[in-house]
Amino acid sequence: MFALAGVALITALVIYFGAGDVLRAITSVSVYGFGAYILAQLGIVLGLGLCWRMLLRSRQHGSYWLCVWGRAVRDATGEFLPFSQVGGFVLGARVITMGGVSRANAIASTLGDVTTEFLAQLVFIGIGLAILARKAPGSDLVMPIAIGLCVAVVMGVALILAQRGAGTKIFRALALKIAGATGEGAVANADRLQAALDTMYGERDRLALSALFHLCCWLGTATASYIGFHALGVPLSFIDALCIEAMLHAIMALAFFIPGRVGIQEAAYTVLGGVFGIPPDIALSLSLLRRARDFVIAVPVLIAWQGLEAKRLKATI
């Protein structure tokens, strides 16, 4: 329902700002410009695979390319299948278990990767917020995003504490209370997961490197946005592109339950474009160009993933 509402919102925005203007802006992008936009995103995916790899030791069978593949599937399923982002996390973990990583290590590393990415995102949004406060101190976006950032920091701390044992203790108590002896299997799985999490959090240098690489990847999204705007003929500075990208993700984070944040991304681009003097049809065109880029990358990933799943299913029959 949310996805359909988002599609309706996109359609309304295109009509409102002029379908002809939006179409002209998109068709003005050269093949080389769109190719550079795609290559920038592929570079980010390679970096994200490295972030995940840092949380898996070699003896856990988590190779770099397996993590890149798992990350590609995570993003493709989270963005283009009718799941929330959580669905992408689950399927990404499943993919690396198919590559030989134990279930406990796959889940633990996924949780760690999501956590370090989230913390790096907060730093990225903080940088963007500082730029926005300096360039447009009177913007109506400054205060709500600042408040949201403070709340997100508290959530980040709570997420870490939950992974350090508090969440497992609660789950163990509930399992035994509700299921009695039959809950012992769930408790054993929770204990294995907690052991994997404790091992991961005991290697703080790996966590720090993962968070640092994630921050570099977030800055990479600003680079991709910079390339996208220039492909549309907008001479935007890198600092402005960074601010727009950071504020975009701050807004989209509130719509994590909407598959692909359909409609939210388009509305956010038009609002943020107005702050930097970008015409709404151009801002909307970048959002649609971004979806075209993600589509070009995601479709081959989804087809290959389904082929592997079908092959695995056939082998079990």
N, C-alpha and C positions, 0 to 999 in steps of 0.2 A: 504493500500500500504506500509506504514512504517512497519507494523507488518510482512508482507511477506518479505520485505527486511531484517528485523531482523532475521527471520528464515533462510534465505539464508546465512546471515553472520555467524550464529551459525554453520550451516552445513559446511561452508567453514573453520571455525576455527577448528572444530573437525577433518576434513580431513587433514588440514595442520599440526596440531600438533600430528596427529596419532590417528585414531579412536580406534585402539587396546589398546594403552597406556591409553587413556581416559577411555575406558571400564574397563580395569583392575583396574584402580584407584577407580572407582565408586563401582565396585563389591567387592573391598577389605573392604568396610565399613561394619561393623558388624551391626546386627539388633539392638543391644544395643546402638551403636554409633549413628545410625540414629534416634532411639527412643529418645535419649537425645537431639538431634538436634531439633526434633519436639517439645519436651516438653519445650525447651528454648524459642521457638517462641510462643508457647501457653502462656507462662508466660508473654511475652511482650504484647500480645493481652489483657491479663487481666489488665496489667498496663495501656495500652492505654485507656481501658474502664474507668478506674479510672480518668485519665486525663480529659476525656470528662465529666464525672459525676461531677467533681468539678465546672464546669461552669453552671450546672443546679441545681437550688434550689429544695428542696423536694416538694414544692407546684406546681412545674412545671411538676410533674409526671415523672421525669427522673430518674428511679431507676438505680442502678449500673449495674445489669445484662442486662437491656435494652440497656445501653450504650455499654457494652461489645458486645452484639449481633449486634448493629448498626455498631460498629467499625469493627467487623468481616465481615459483609456484605460489608461495604465500601471498605475494603482492597481486598476482594475476587473479587468484581465486577471491581474495578479499575485495578487489575492485570491480570485477566483472561477473562474478556469480552472485546469486541472490542470498548472500550471507552478510553478516556484519564483519568487521575486521577480525573478530574473535574466530570466525570460521576460517579465515586465512591463516591465523596462528596455528590452529589445530591441524590443518592440512599440510602446512609447512613442516611441522614436527613429524607428521606421518611420512612425508617424503624422505626425510633423512633417516628415519628408522628403516625404511626400505633399503637404504644404502648401507646398513650395518650398525647404525648407532642404536644403543639400547633405548628402550622407551623412557626410562627414568632420566637418562642423560639428554635425550631429545627434548623432553618436556622442560627439564631444568634449564638447558641452554636457551630454549625458546623464551622462557620467563626472564632469564637474565638478559637476553638480547633485547626483548621488549622494554625491560626496565632501563637499561643503559641508553637505548634509543630515546625513550621518554625523557630521561634526565638531560640528554644532549639537546633534545627539542626545546626544553625549557630555557636552556642557555641561548639557543638560537632565537627563540621568541623574545627573550629579554634584550638581545642585541637589536632586533627589529623594533621593539617597543621604544628603546632609547633613541633610535634614529627617527621614529615617528614623532616622539615627544619634542625633538629638536626641530624637525622640519615643519610640523603642523601641531604645535602645542594646544591649539584650540579644537582639535579634532574630537568628535564625540566617541571615537574608538579608544582613545588613550586610557580613560579611567576604567571602562568595563574589562578591557584586556589586562590591565594591571591587576585588577581584583581577581580575575580568572587565573592569572599567573601565580598569584599568592596561594590560591586554593589548590592549584595543580602541584605546587611545591609540597604542600602538606600531604596531598595524595601520593606523591612520589615517595615521601618518607614512610607513609603507611604501607605502601607496596613493598618496600624493602623489608620492613619489620615483619610483614606477613610471610615473606619468603624465608626469613631467618628463624622460623619455628613457631610463631604465634598461630599462623593459619593452620599448620599441620596438627597442632595440639587440639584446636577446636574441632577439626575434621575427625580426628581419631576418637574424641569423646562422643561426637554425634553418631559416628558409625557404630560404636559399641552400644550406645544407648538405644538406637533405633533397631539395629539388626542383630544385636547380641553376638552369638558365636559366628553367625554367618557374615558378620562385618569384619572378621579378622583378616580376610583376604584383602579388603579395601584398606585396612590399617597397615598391612604389610606393604602394599603398593605405595601408600603414603610415606611409610618409613624409608623405602628405597628412594623415593623422590626427594625426601628431606635430606638423605645422605648425599645425593647428587648435588643438591642445592648448597649444602654446607661445604662440600668440596670446592664447588665453583666460587662461592663467596670467600673461601679461604685463600684464593689466589687473587689478591687485590690488584696486582700489577696487570693481570689479564683483563680484569674488569675496567681498570682505568684506561687501558689501551682501547678497549672496545668502545667506551664512552667517547674517547678522543676521536677515534675513527668515525664514530657516528656523527659527531659535531662537524667533521670535515665533509661528510656526506650531506648533511643539512646545508652547509655552505655550497655544496655542489648543486643542490636544488636551486639556489639563488643564481648560480652560473647558468643553469639550464633556462631559468626564467629570463635572464638577460639575453641569451641567445634567441629565445622565442620572441621577445619583444622586438629585437633588431630584425628578425626574419620578417616581422610584420611592418617594418619600416619605422619603428618608434625608437628614437635615439635616447633611450633611457640609460641612466648611469647604473653602474653595478650596485652602488649603495642603495639607490631607490629600488632596484630589482630585489635586493636582499630584504629590504623592509616590506615590500609587497608580499614576497614569498613567506616571510615569517608571520606576518599578520594573517595571511591566507590560511596557514596551518593552525593558527590560534583559533580562527573562526570555525574551520572545518572540524577541529577536535571536538566541538560541541555536538557534532552530527555524526559521531562514530557509529551510531546504530542504523544509519541510512546506507544501504549498499552503494559504494562508489561515491557517497556524498553527492548524489545526483541532484542538481539544482542548486545546492548550497554553494558549490564551487563557483558556479556561474554568477550567482548573486554576489558572492564575496568579491570576485574579480571586478565587477562593475562598480561596487562601492569603493574598493581600494583604488581602482583606476582614477576615480574622480578626485581623490585626495592628491594625486600626483599629476593631475591635468591630462590624463589619458582619456580620449573619447570613449564612451561606453560601448560602442560597436567594436572598437579595437580591443578593449579589455575582454569583452565577451568572445571575440574571435580567438584570443589567446587561450581561453578556457576550452573552447572547442578544439583548437589545435592540440592542446595538451591531451584531451581525450583521444584524439586521432593517434597521437604518438603512443599513448598507453595501449590503445587497441592493437596497433601494429606489433608491439612487443608481446602483449598478453596472449593473443590468439595462437601463435605458434607454440608458446609455452603450455597453454591449456590442451592443445591437440596432442603434444608430446606426452604430457602428464597422463592424459586419458589413455593413450596407447600403452604406456607402461602399466597402468592400473589394469587394463584389459588383459595384457599379457600375464600379469601376476594372477589375476582371477582364473584365467584359462589353465594355468599351471596347477591350480589347486583343485580343479574339477576332475 
